[in-house]
Amino acid sequence: VLVKLLIFSAALAIAPVASYFLSKDYLWEGNTTLAAITAIMSANTVLVAYIVMSIREERLATVKPATSHTTEESKKDR
């Protein structure tokens, strides 16, 4: 979990800055307003990806204990 957080933190730091400068120079031909919008969109994309990943991970974590609990022997079953 910590590794995923570090990866998304690095992506949140690098992606907007890189997309700003790359889109300003190559995509929008010097228009800083459109380059800033591109950087904002890339930051939001990273955030949404992190939220979706954490929700999926949480759903998998809540499903697994329920299935493993039924296979384990409890004290009452002994």
C-alpha positions as a Python dict, from the first residue, in 0.01 Angstrom:
ca = {
    (1, 'V'): (0, 0, 0),
    (2, 'L'): (284, 237, 85),
    (3, 'V'): (455, 169, -247),
    (4, 'K'): (136, 254, -438),
    (5, 'L'): (101, 575, -240),
    (6, 'L'): (459, 673, -321),
    (7, 'I'): (410, 596, -689),
    (8, 'F'): (95, 806, -710),
    (9, 'S'): (260, 1086, -511),
    (10, 'A'): (548, 1094, -756),
    (11, 'A'): (305, 1085, -1048),
    (12, 'L'): (109, 1372, -894),
    (13, 'A'): (428, 1576, -871),
    (14, 'I'): (570, 1491, -1212),
    (15, 'A'): (270, 1452, -1446),
    (16, 'P'): (126, 1806, -1422),
    (17, 'V'): (463, 1978, -1457),
    (18, 'A'): (568, 1757, -1747),
    (19, 'S'): (234, 1789, -1922),
    (20, 'Y'): (241, 2168, -1880),
    (21, 'F'): (579, 2217, -2041),
    (22, 'L'): (538, 1950, -2307),
    (23, 'S'): (194, 2069, -2413),
    (24, 'K'): (302, 2433, -2408),
    (25, 'D'): (593, 2366, -2640),
    (26, 'Y'): (459, 2093, -2866),
    (27, 'L'): (80, 2089, -2852),
    (28, 'W'): (-43, 2444, -2795),
    (29, 'E'): (248, 2639, -2953),
    (30, 'G'): (319, 2861, -2653),
    (31, 'N'): (-35, 2914, -2524),
    (32, 'T'): (10, 2898, -2147),
    (33, 'T'): (-361, 2898, -2064),
    (34, 'L'): (-429, 2580, -2258),
    (35, 'A'): (-111, 2425, -2120),
    (36, 'A'): (-229, 2501, -1765),
    (37, 'I'): (-564, 2338, -1839),
    (38, 'T'): (-378, 2033, -1967),
    (39, 'A'): (-173, 2020, -1646),
    (40, 'I'): (-489, 2046, -1434),
    (41, 'M'): (-648, 1765, -1630),
    (42, 'S'): (-344, 1543, -1581),
    (43, 'A'): (-341, 1609, -1205),
    (44, 'N'): (-710, 1523, -1183),
    (45, 'T'): (-651, 1208, -1386),
    (46, 'V'): (-385, 1091, -1139),
    (47, 'L'): (-616, 1166, -845),
    (48, 'V'): (-910, 981, -999),
    (49, 'A'): (-686, 685, -1081),
    (50, 'Y'): (-571, 671, -718),
    (51, 'I'): (-927, 688, -587),
    (52, 'V'): (-1047, 415, -823),
    (53, 'M'): (-751, 194, -732),
    (54, 'S'): (-809, 238, -359),
    (55, 'I'): (-1181, 162, -389),
    (56, 'R'): (-1111, -154, -587),
    (57, 'E'): (-846, -260, -337),
    (58, 'E'): (-1083, -198, -46),
    (59, 'R'): (-1359, -403, -210),
    (60, 'L'): (-1120, -693, -263),
    (61, 'A'): (-1004, -671, 98),
    (62, 'T'): (-1359, -683, 232),
    (63, 'V'): (-1456, -979, 13),
    (64, 'K'): (-1156, -1198, 100),
    (65, 'P'): (-1205, -1214, 481),
    (66, 'A'): (-1568, -1316, 436),
    (67, 'T'): (-1474, -1608, 213),
    (68, 'S'): (-1175, -1714, 423),
    (69, 'H'): (-1381, -1693, 744),
    (70, 'T'): (-1620, -1959, 620),
    (71, 'T'): (-1336, -2201, 546),
    (72, 'E'): (-1164, -2157, 882),
    (73, 'E'): (-1264, -2367, 1176),
    (74, 'S'): (-1400, -2166, 1464),
    (75, 'K'): (-1393, -2259, 1833),
    (76, 'K'): (-1761, -2350, 1822),
    (77, 'D'): (-1703, -2603, 1546),
    (78, 'R'): (-1442, -2797, 1749),
}
